[in-house]
Amino acid sequence: MEINLQDITKDNWVDMIDLEITKEQEKFVALPAEAIAASKFYDYYVNRGIYLGDKPVGFIQYYPNYDNEKPNEIFIDQLLVDVSLQGKGYGSEAVKLVLEEIKQLKDFNSVSICYVEGHDIMKKFFEQFSFKVVEQDEFDETIMELHFS
């Protein structure tokens, strides 16, 4: 599988906003256009396009968890794969790549994600990477963490 991550730039941002998810999935993840727009207010957000060779298949966004006073933690905020390409392993390959990318960053020793109540398929998805449930927050989101040295 030739999955790779690419920075979102002025040359490929339209690839990301053309990605589609189901109406049901819109309850659980922001559309790439919204996530990319919001990230422009924070210089520490990282936006990556998920590509199969040169074909855009998904989007992932992460950033240091400064807002929750966890400066040594990266938070994966968005992950989506185009609805026509889901179930082919592209999301799993992208998470493997992004975790390797994060492990190369200095001063970070954990990664967290959350999933919204009702989107429980994500619990099993992230458990395959050794994420563990640590809490349920006040917004009906389940927080999962992965620690590494």
C-alpha positions as CSV (number, residue, x, y, z in Angstrom):
1,M,0.0,0.0,0.0
2,E,1.5,3.4,-1.0
3,I,-0.2,5.5,1.6
4,N,1.7,8.7,2.4
5,L,1.1,11.9,4.3
6,Q,1.4,15.3,2.7
7,D,1.4,18.8,4.1
8,I,-1.7,20.7,3.2
9,T,-0.7,23.7,1.0
10,K,-2.2,26.1,-1.3
11,D,-1.6,23.5,-4.0
12,N,-3.6,20.7,-2.5
13,W,-6.1,22.1,0.0
14,V,-8.9,21.7,-2.6
15,D,-8.1,17.9,-2.6
16,M,-9.0,17.9,1.1
17,I,-12.3,19.8,0.8
18,D,-13.4,17.5,-2.0
19,L,-13.3,14.5,0.3
20,E,-16.7,13.2,1.3
21,I,-18.1,11.5,4.3
22,T,-21.7,10.4,5.1
23,K,-24.2,12.7,6.8
24,E,-24.1,10.4,9.8
25,Q,-20.3,10.7,10.1
26,E,-20.6,14.5,10.1
27,K,-21.9,14.2,13.7
28,F,-18.5,12.8,14.7
29,V,-15.8,14.6,12.7
30,A,-15.3,18.1,11.2
31,L,-15.2,18.5,7.5
32,P,-11.7,19.2,6.3
33,A,-12.6,22.7,5.2
34,E,-13.7,23.5,8.7
35,A,-10.7,21.9,10.4
36,I,-8.2,23.5,8.0
37,A,-9.9,26.9,8.5
38,A,-9.8,26.6,12.3
39,S,-6.2,25.5,12.3
40,K,-5.1,28.8,10.7
41,F,-5.7,30.5,14.1
42,Y,-3.0,28.3,15.7
43,D,0.5,28.0,14.3
44,Y,1.1,24.6,16.0
45,Y,-1.7,22.7,14.3
46,V,-0.5,20.1,11.8
47,N,-2.7,19.2,8.8
48,R,-1.8,16.2,6.6
49,G,-3.5,14.9,3.5
50,I,-3.7,11.1,3.3
51,Y,-2.7,10.0,-0.2
52,L,-2.6,6.7,-2.0
53,G,0.3,7.6,-4.3
54,D,-0.9,10.9,-5.6
55,K,-4.6,10.3,-5.1
56,P,-6.2,12.1,-2.1
57,V,-8.0,9.6,0.2
58,G,-8.3,11.3,3.6
59,F,-7.3,13.9,6.1
60,I,-5.7,13.9,9.5
61,Q,-5.0,16.8,11.9
62,Y,-3.0,16.8,15.1
63,Y,-1.5,19.3,17.5
64,P,0.2,19.6,20.9
65,N,-2.4,19.5,23.6
66,Y,-1.6,22.9,25.1
67,D,-5.3,23.8,25.7
68,N,-5.7,21.0,28.2
69,E,-2.4,21.8,29.8
70,K,-0.7,18.7,28.5
71,P,2.3,20.1,26.7
72,N,4.0,16.7,26.3
73,E,1.0,15.2,24.6
74,I,-0.2,15.3,20.9
75,F,-3.9,15.3,20.3
76,I,-5.1,13.7,17.0
77,D,-8.2,15.9,16.5
78,Q,-9.4,14.8,13.0
79,L,-9.2,11.7,11.0
80,L,-11.3,10.9,8.0
81,V,-11.2,8.8,4.9
82,D,-13.4,9.5,1.8
83,V,-16.6,7.5,2.1
84,S,-15.9,5.8,-1.2
85,L,-12.6,4.5,0.1
86,Q,-13.4,3.5,3.6
87,G,-12.8,-0.1,4.8
88,K,-9.7,-0.6,2.6
89,G,-7.1,0.0,5.4
90,Y,-6.1,3.5,4.4
91,G,-7.0,5.0,7.7
92,S,-5.0,2.4,9.6
93,E,-2.0,3.0,7.4
94,A,-2.3,6.7,7.9
95,V,-2.5,6.4,11.7
96,K,0.7,4.2,11.6
97,L,2.5,6.9,9.6
98,V,1.3,9.8,11.8
99,L,2.3,7.9,15.0
100,E,5.8,7.4,13.5
101,E,5.8,11.1,12.6
102,I,4.8,12.1,16.1
103,K,7.4,9.8,17.8
104,Q,10.0,11.8,15.9
105,L,8.9,15.1,17.5
106,K,10.9,16.3,20.4
107,D,9.4,16.6,23.9
108,F,6.3,14.5,23.3
109,N,5.6,11.2,25.1
110,S,2.0,10.5,24.5
111,V,-0.8,10.8,22.0
112,S,-4.5,11.2,22.7
113,I,-7.7,11.0,20.7
114,C,-11.3,11.1,21.5
115,Y,-14.4,9.7,19.9
116,V,-18.0,10.9,20.4
117,E,-20.5,8.6,22.1
118,G,-22.3,6.7,19.4
119,H,-19.2,6.4,17.2
120,D,-17.9,3.4,19.2
121,I,-16.3,1.8,16.1
122,M,-13.5,4.2,16.7
123,K,-12.7,2.6,20.1
124,K,-11.8,-0.7,18.4
125,F,-10.0,1.1,15.6
126,F,-7.7,2.9,18.0
127,E,-7.2,-0.1,20.3
128,Q,-5.4,-1.8,17.4
129,F,-2.6,0.8,18.0
130,S,-2.6,0.2,21.8
131,F,-4.6,3.3,22.7
132,K,-6.4,2.8,26.0
133,V,-9.6,4.5,27.3
134,V,-8.7,6.9,30.1
135,E,-11.9,8.9,30.7
136,Q,-15.3,10.0,29.5
137,D,-15.5,13.8,29.4
138,E,-18.5,16.1,30.0
139,F,-19.2,16.4,26.2
140,D,-19.9,12.6,25.9
141,E,-16.5,12.1,24.3
142,T,-14.3,9.1,25.3
143,I,-10.7,10.0,25.6
144,M,-8.0,7.4,24.7
145,E,-4.3,7.7,25.2
146,L,-1.1,6.0,23.9
147,H,2.1,6.5,25.8
148,F,5.6,6.0,24.5
149,S,9.1,6.8,25.7
